């Protein structure tokens, strides 16, 4: 007979715990769209440039992205 240590469900990390307002949901969707565009751009940069140029440009873009997110 096996024993389960977690006999109760813990929803403390559930994304549905706090309901978001429609404006907050729209903002999260926009952020997701921007992240997707960013990743596609980085992929295109890497495919288009030589390795060194792509690496330098990606490092610069990462620094910009971090500034935008904080």
N, C-alpha and C positions, 0 to 999 in steps of 0.2 A: 504494500500500500504506500503510495507516494504522498508526501505532504507538500502543500504549497504555502510558502511563507507569506505571500501577498494574497490574502484571502479577500481583501476589499479593493475596489478599483480606486485609483488615485487620479482625479481629473485636475490636479493643480497646475499641470502644464498644458491643459487643453486649450487650443486656439479659440474655442467657442465659449470659453468661460465668461469673457467680457464681450458683450455685443458692441460692434463698431458702428458708428454712425455712417450713413450713406456717403458723406463727404470723406470720411476716413477710408472707406472701402475704395472709393474712386481714386484717392491718393495712392493707396497700395497698388492698385491696378496700374496706374501711371508709372509708379516706381518699377514694377515688374516689367512693363514694356520698355522702359529706359534701360534696365539691366540686360534685357534680351538684345536690344539694339547695340549696347556696349559690347557684349560678348561677340556678336556677329561682326562688329567693326574690328575688334581685336583679331578675330579669325582671319578676316580679309587682309588686314595689315600683315599678318604673319605669312599669308599665302602670297602676297604681292611683292614684298620687299625681301632683300637678303637677310640672313639671320641676324647679323649685327644691327642693322638699321631697325629691323622689326623689334628686337629686344630693347633697344634704346627708346623707341617710340612707345612701346608697351609700358616700360618703366615710368615714363613721363605721364602716360595716361592713368596709370595706377595712382600716382601721386595726386593727380587732379581729382580722380574719383573719390579718393579718401577725403580730400578737402570738401567735396560736395556732400559727403555723407555725414560729416561731423559738424 
